[in-house]
Amino acid sequence: MARLEEWSSPTIAPQGATVGTEFGLRLAAILMRQASYLVTGGAGFIGSNLVRALVARGHRVMVLDNLASVIRDRFKVKRQIQVISAHGRMTGWVLSSVPPVLAFVMFLISPENMRVLWHDPLGINMIALAIFLQITGAMIIRRLVQIEY
């Protein structure tokens, strides 16, 4: 890149005396300073870094890119995330519902064995702990499956 150099040219009077001085930049330096660039593909990795470097040097930059493919890809990823998180949500519902359903089935099959849990203090503590752990597990699964997009 050409270096911007200042130069002065003294104006000579008719008798040979110096009247004044004009300060300015060379024409090439002026054109280089006023250059504007058109960057195609500026939304990509290389284009965005090129734009950033040109702007840092003080150039005017215009970016031209086809964002339709970027938007299409983002919608595709969003749909994939929705499908994967829906699968995770269904798995969470199944895992959360299995212990209560199993306890109910065991109560229907053998009510005498399940009544011990309701009448013994240790059984009540075990039921309370099971409910607490079940709710905690369901909350953890819900948090894992919740993906923001």
N, C-alpha and C positions, 0 to 999 in steps of 0.2 A: 504494500500500500504506500502511495506517495506521501512523503512527509509534508505537512502543512508548514510552509515557510513564509515569513513576512519579509517584505522587501520595501525599500524606499527608493524613490527616484527623485533626485533633486531637480527642480526646475531652474533652468539657466536664463538669466535676464540678458537682454541684448548686449550690455556692456561686459558680460562675463561674470556678474555678481550673482550669488545664490539668493533667490527670492524666497523660496519656500520648499517644503518637502511634502510629497504625497505618500501616505502609508496605505497599504492594502495587502491583499493576498494574490498570489499568482492565479491565473485563470483555472488551471487544472485543480488546484487546491480548492478553489471555490466550487467547482463542479463536483469534486469528490465530497465536500462537506454537505452539499445539497442533494446528494444521491438518495434515491428512494429505491427500495428493493421489493420485488414481488416474490414471495416464497410460496410455492405450491406444496401441499402436503404438510402445512404448518401445524396441524393438530397431532401429528405423530411425534415420536420420540426425537428423531433427528431434526425434523423441521422446527419443533418447539425450542430446542436448544440453539439452533441457528438464529431463530428470531430473537431469542433472549440475548445472544451475543451481539447481534447487529444493533439492537436497541440500546444496549449498554455502551456501544461506541458512538451513539448519537445519531444513527441513521433512521430515516423514516422507513417503516416496513409495513407492507400490506400482505395479509395471509389469505391464500385461496386454498380451500380444501373441500372435499366431498364428505360432509358429515353424515350423510344418509347411512353409510355402512357402519359408522360408529354407533349411531342411534339404534340401528337394526341389531347390532351385536349386543348392545346393552339390554334391549328388550328380550333377546334370546336368553341371556344369562339370568335375567329376572325371572323368566318362566321356569328355567331349570332350577333356580333356587326355590321357587314356589312348590315345584314338584317334590324336590328333596325334603323340604321342610314339612310338606303335607305327609310324606311317608314317615318322617320322624314324629309328627304329631299323632298319627294313627298308632305307631308303636308305643308312644307314651300313654295313650288312652288304654291300650291293651294291657301294658305292664301295670298301670295303676288300677285297673279293674279286676285283674286276676285274683289278688288276695281276698278282697271282700266276697267275690263270687265263690271262691273256693271255701271260705269260712261258712257261707250260707249253705252250700252243698253238703259240707261236713255236718252242719247242724241238722239238715234234713235226714242224712243217712244215720247218724248216731247222736241223737240229742242228749243222751246221758253223759257222754264224754265232753260235749261242749258246755253242759251246765256247770261242770266243775270250774270252768273259766269264769262264770258269772258269780259263783258263790264263794269261791276261795279268794282271800286278799291277794295272794300271789298271782292268781289268774286275772284279777282286775288290773293289777299293775302290768301284766303282760299285754293285756288288751290295750291299755292306755299307751304303752310304749309302741305297740304295733301300729296304732292309729297315728301317733306322732311321726314315726318313721315313714309310714305310707304317705302322709301329707308332705313331709320333707322331700321324699323321693320324687313325688309328682311335681313339686315346685322346681326341683333341680332339672328334671327332664324337660319341663316346660321352658326353663331358661336356656337350656342347651339347644332346643329346637327353634327358639325365637331368633330368626335371622333378619336383620334390617337390610333392606336393599333400596 
